[in-house]
Amino acid sequence: MNLTDRDRARFWAKVDRETDPTGCWPWTGKLTAEGRGRFTAGKKTAYAYRVAWQEVHGEIEDRAVVRHLCGNAACCRPDHLAAGDQ
């Protein structure tokens, strides 16, 4: 998902990076039934944690998954995420 500067500002405004700076950065927007954040930019919607990964690390390879190392499905902290095979 390619974000404009405006989309990027909207995205990071919904990530709580202040409550516990050494812990998770939870998504404060809408969550799915599984507790995952969703973010929409233009006509595309993606999981918030995947957007966070892309913003820091670049494109996610085809068929790659992004896992939460912390176990918190709402977490968007890039160093709590890992991308790779299923």
Secondary structure, DSSP 8 states (H G I E B T S, - for coil): ----HHHHHHHHHTB--SS-TTS--BB-S-B-TTS-BEEEETTEEEEHHHHHHHHHH----TT-EEEESSS-TTB--GGGEEEE--
